[in-house]
């Protein structure tokens, strides 16, 4: 958002920020939102839930502080140097000031697809906007394969960041062996043309419209890497998942799957024939996973307008209202110590210390006078 803020200032145009995954503390801070460190885990740091132990809250707090320090003392100064190097305009504000001109932030999440958290009016969740209300038709050979799956279809896709050809062969072989033991058909999205030892119930495909596959009534399970787009599509379709995450954001997503009872997470170093088979058969035999997936799907679908329409509405809203500055909370413009009430806290502590020391001084003086009078009376009696 830093580079776009500079362009926004240069061309005097409203700016709409887009967050590719769920919001996190730095984005909350920029938008003027309150920090929820005690019950909202940092998406890029730890795959915690919203019910953190003391140790997890401590880790979450330290991670947040470190992120802020890096952002303010490394990330922002680097952007500022680029601005000074290429724009050479001494009147241009600091990058941190230009960030305050962001009109709204579109967040690739839904309130029903994350842990409950506060949002300011300038933060708009639009998760699922990439999904069309009109499903892309399946290629005929894929449609026939899924339609004829009497025991159901398991859709297997690890996204585009982890192509199968870079995975160690032991993992590929583990999947091949598992699929041989399953009665379901397997639709495996991969760039590979051929995998040795595949059973007849497995079909390879280089591309397939994922939302359409997941939305097919015969799709009974999604074997995934846990990416955010895949999460939105699986929840919308009401399909339980077995997830093998590779990055922290995916671990965070899979932790959420587990917390709402619609999935099982396996770390890559845990992947063997037996662990994958056990995870798949557990979900196939336990009806609670299917029931939870259907329940979450009904919640996700229950919205006043589609995510895509929400995006259109708010973009036009910003244009209609000259950047919509009325949506921004005052906290966007406050100094950090004012937002955290440090000036108030320090003032109160100073007053309390003054009262304490004043009281201590008075008590000591009174005690000293009383003790002095007692000694004087005692000396008089002796005489």
N, C-alpha and C positions, 0 to 999 in steps of 0.2 A: 504493500500500500504506500510505501514511502515514495517510490518513483512516480506513481500515479498522482500522489498529492502534489508533487512538484509540477507535473504537467497541468493539473487542475488549476494551480495558482497562476501558472504562466498564461493559460488561455482563459482564465476567469470563468471556468465552467464548474458546475456541481460535480462532485465525485461520489460514486457509489462503490464501496469496498465489497469484495466477495471473499468469503472464507471458505476454503475447499473442504474443510471438515468441521467438526463441532468446535464451538468457541473455547478459548482458554484464557488464562489470566491476563496475558499481555493485550489480547484483543479486547477483553472486558475493560481493561484500564484505558485504552485508547478511546473506546466508545463511551466512557464515563460510567460503566456498569460497576456494581459492587463486586468485590472479590469474595469468592465462596470457598476459600481454601480448606475450611474445616469439613466440608462434605462433598466437594466436587473435585475429583482427581485431575491432575494435569494430563491431558490426553497424550502428549508426546513424551511423557516421563514414566509414568507407572500405570499398569493395568489394574487399578484398584476399583472398588465399587464406591457408592455414596455412603456406605457404612464402614468407615475406616477405623482401624484400631489406633491406639495412641502412637505406636511406631509408624504406622502408615501416614497418619496426619503429620507427624514430625518430618517424614521423608517428603511429603507433599509440600509442606511449608518451605523446607530447605531448597527443594527443586524450584519452587516459584521464585524465591529470593534470588537464586543463582541465575534464573532466566532473566529476571529484571536487571540484574547487574550487567549481564552480558549485553542485553539489549541497549541499555543506556550508555555503557562505557565502551562498547565495541561496535555493535551493529549501527546505531544511529550516527556516531562520529564518522564511520566509513561512508555512509550516505551523504553526510554533510560535506565531506571532502570532495565527493564527486560533483555535488551541486556547485561548490565554489570553483572547482576545476573547469567545468564545462559551461556554466552559465555566466560566471564573472559579473554578477550583478550584486553590488554591495547592499542594495535595498531589499533584496529577497530575504524573507524571514527564514529562521532556522527550520529545518525539516520537522522538528518536534512541534513547532507552531503550525505548520501547514497541515499536519495530521489532524489538527483540531477542526479543520474545515470539511472533513468527511461527513457527508449528509446522512447516509444510512449504511449499515453493514448487512449484507445478505449472507446468512449462515447456512451451510450445507447440512442442515440437520432439521429434525422435527421435535417439537416438545414431547411427543409421544415416543421418540426414538432415542432419548437420552435421559439421564437422571434429572429430576425436577430441579430447576435453577431459576434465578431471577433474570429478567431481560429488561433493558431500558427500551423506550419507544423507538429508538433509532437502530435497534437490532432486530432483524426480521428473519426467522427461520424459514427456509424454503427447500428443505430436504425432499428429494424425490422429483425436483423440477425437470430432471433429465428424462424422466419417464413420460412417454406419450400416452394419452388416453386411448389412442388407436394402436393396438399391438401390431408390430411388424409380422407379416405372415412367415411361417416356417418354410424353409425349402422342402420340396415334396418328399425327398428321401428321408429327411429328418422327421417330418410329420408322420410318415408311414411307420418309421421305427418307434416313435413314441406312442402312436395310436395302438400299435399291436403289442404294447408292453402290458400283459395281463397282470403281472406282479408289481407293476410300477416301474418308473425310471429314476435312477440316481444321476443327477447332473454334476459333473466333476469339472471345475475350472479354477485354476490358481491365478487368474488374471493375466496381465501383460508384463508385469514387472519380474515374474519368475518363470521364464520359459522352461519347458520340460528338458530341453537339450543341455541346460546348464546344471540340472539336478543330478546328484550322484546316482549311479545306476541302482544302488541298493534300495533307494526310495521308489524308483520306477518299478522295480521288481516286486516290491512289497505291495504296491497298488495292483499290479497284474495278478498276483497270487490271491489277494483279497477278492477281486472281482470274479475270479473263477469259483469262489465259494458262495457267491450270492445268487439268489433266484431272480433278482431284479435285473433289468437291462441297465447298462451304463452308457451315458452319452458323455464322452471325454473331449473337452475342448483343448486342443493342443496344436502346436505348429508342426509336430512330427507327422510324417506321412505313414510311418509304420512303426510298431512297437513289437518286438519279438515275444511270442508266447501268449498273445492276447486270446481270450476265450471268445466264443461266438456271441456272447451277450453284450460285448463291448463294441461301440461304434466311435471312431475318431472323427473329429470335425475341426477345421481351422477357424471357422467363424459360425456363430449362431446368434440370433436375437435372444439374449439371455432373459429379459423380462417375459417374453413369449413362452420360452421353455419352462421357466419357473411357474408361470401362470397356467400351464397345461394341467388338467385334472389328474393326469397319470404321473406327474412329477411328485415323488414322495420324499426326496431328500436332496439337499444341496451340499456337496463337498467343496469347500471354498477356502480361500486364503483370508477371508474376513475383511475385504475392502469395504469402504463406506458405501459406494454405489451398489455393490452386491448386497450389503446389509439392507438398504432401502428396498431393493427389489425382492429380496427373500421375505422381509416382513410384510410387504404389500401383498405378495402372493400367498402368504401363510404357509411357508415351507420350512420345516426344521432343518438345522444345519449341523455338520461336523466341520470345524474350522481348524486350519493349520496356518497360523499367522507367521509372518516373516518380519514385520516391523512393529514398533510400539503402538502406532495408531490402530493396526489390525488386532493387536493383543487387547487393546482397550475395547474395541468393538466386540471381540469374542467374549470378553468378560461380561459385557452387557447382555449378549445372547444367553450366557449361563445364568445371569442374575434374574432374567425373566423366564427361564425354563424352556428355551426353545433350541438349545444347542449344546454341544460338547466341544471343548477346546483341546487340541493336541499340539504341543510344541514340536518343532521339526526333529529335535533330538529324541523325541519319544516315539517317532513314527516307526513302527514295525508292522509286519503282517498281522500280528495278534492284536496290537493296540487299535489299529484302524478297523479291523473286523469287529472288535468288541464295541467300539464307539458306534459304528453303523448299526449293528444288531441291537444295541441298547435302545437306540432311538426308534428302530423299526418295531420293537416289541413293547415299548412303553408308550401307551396311548397319551400320557400326559404331555409329551413333547408336541404331538400333533394338535392336541386341544389347546395348548398354550400358543402355538403358532397361529391357529385360527382366531384365537381371542385377540392376539396382538394385531393381526391383520385387520380385524373389524375396527379396532381403535385407530389404526393408521389411516384407514379409509374414511373415517368419520371426521371430515373437515368442511368448513364453510365454503371453501373454494380450493381448487387444485393448486399444488405448488407452482406450476407453470403460470397459472393465472395470477397467483400472488406476486410473482416476480414482475409481471407486466404491470400490475396495479401500482406497485411501489415505485417502479422506475418512472412511470407516468406521474405519480404523485409528487416525486421530487422535482420533476420538470414543471408541473403546474404551480408549485409553491416556492419557486426560486431557491431550490436547495433544501427546503424544509428545515430551517434552523430551529424552529419551535420544537422539533422532536429531540433535540440534544439536551441532556441534563447539564446543569451548571457545573457539575463535577468535571466535565471535559476541560473547562478553562481554569480550574483551581490548581494551585500549587500542590505538589504531592503531599506535603506535610499537612496541608489544610484538609485534603481528602481523608487522610488517615487520622485527623483530629489531633495530631501530635502537638500543635500549638496549644490547644485546649488542655490536653493531658498534662503537658509540661507546666502550664500555668497553675492547674489544680494541684499538681505535686509540689510546686514551689510554695503555694499558699499553705498546704498541709505541713510542709517542712517548717515554714515560718511559725505557724501555730504551735507545732511541736517544740521548736527551740524556744519560743517565747514562753510557753507553758513550763518548759523545763527550767528556764531562767527564773521565772516567778516562784516556782516550787522550791528551787534551790535557795533563793533569797529568803523566802519565808521560813524554810527549814533552818537556815543559818541564823536568822534572827531569833527563832524560838530556842535553838540550842544555846545561843549566846545569852539569852535571858535566863535560861535554866541554870547555866553555870554561874551567872551573877547572883541569882537568888541563893544558890547552894553555898557560895562563898560568904555571903552576908550572914547566913544562919550559923556557919562555923565560927564566925567572929563573935 
